[in-house]
């Protein structure tokens, strides 16, 4: 699954992606990306609250929301568990706007 379609920068999660490629499921990498997901969630809520007050844009919220979901998906994948894989798919589904591409990536 491509994280790039969510505008989440490679530098933000490069260590985590490298760990996944090497199939190294470390608590340190997971903690790093979980912290990023929390920060991005907070940013998304800030943008949403601003939009609710008429000071923001719903498009900005959606972009921030997708970045947060993509980072959460990477974090769940780093758990190395079946439950984590399921949660990762859930988060990834909500991170992308192209459902056909998502299903193609998952099903093959």
N, C-alpha and C positions, 0 to 999 in steps of 0.2 A: 504494500500500500504506500502510495506516495504521500509524504508529508508536505511536499512542495505546493500542492494545490490549496493549502490552507494559509499560505504566506508566513508560515513559521520558518524562521531562518535556520539554515543549516548550522550556523555558529552557535545558536541557542541550545541545540541538542546533539551536536556532533559527537561528543563523547558517548552519549547514549546509543546513537546509531552505530557507532563503531563497536560498542559492547554487544549489540544485537547481532551484528554481522559475524562476530567471533563466537557467538552463542555463550557469552559470559553474562550471567544474570546476577549482577552484584547489587547489594543493598545500597552502596554508595551512589551508583549510577541512578538507581531508582529514586533515591532521596533527592538527588539533584533535579531530576525531571519533575518529580512531584512538587518541589518548591516552585519550579517554573510554572507548572500548571496552576498552582494556587495564586501566584502573582498575576497570571493572565486572566484567571477567573475574576480576580478583584478588579482588574482593568476593564474587563467586559461589563461588570456590574456598574462601574463608574460611568462608562459610556451609556449604558442603558438608562441609568438614573438621569443623566444629562439629557438624553433624548426624550425621556418622560416629561422633563421640564421645558422642552422646546429648544434646548441649547445643543442638541446633538443630532446625530444622523443614525437612523436604524441600520444603514449599510455598514457604518463603522462598528456598531454593536455586533452585527453578524460576523464580520471579519475577526473581531476580538474573541467572540464566542468560539469560532472555528479553530483559532489558534490554541485556545485553552483546551478544547476537546482533543486536538491532535497531540498536544503534549501529554495529556492524560492517557491517551491511547498508548503512547510510547512507554509511559510509566507502568501501565498494567502489563504490557508485553514483557517488560524487564522482570516481572515477578517470576517468570519461568513456569507458571502453573496453568493448568487448564482453565481454572476460574479466571485467572488474569487474562488469558487469551480471549475468553468470552467477553469480559469487560472491555478489553481493547477493541474488539470488533464493534461493540456498542458505541464506544466513544468515537471511533473512526467513522462510523456511519453518520454521526452527527457533525463530524468535522468537514465533510465534503458536501458539495451541492450537486454533484453528478452521480446520481444513484446507479445509473447503468455502469459507469466506470467502477464504482465501488463493488458492485456485484460481480463484474468481470474479474476484478483483482482477487476477490475472495474465492469465487467458484473456479476461475481459470478459464 
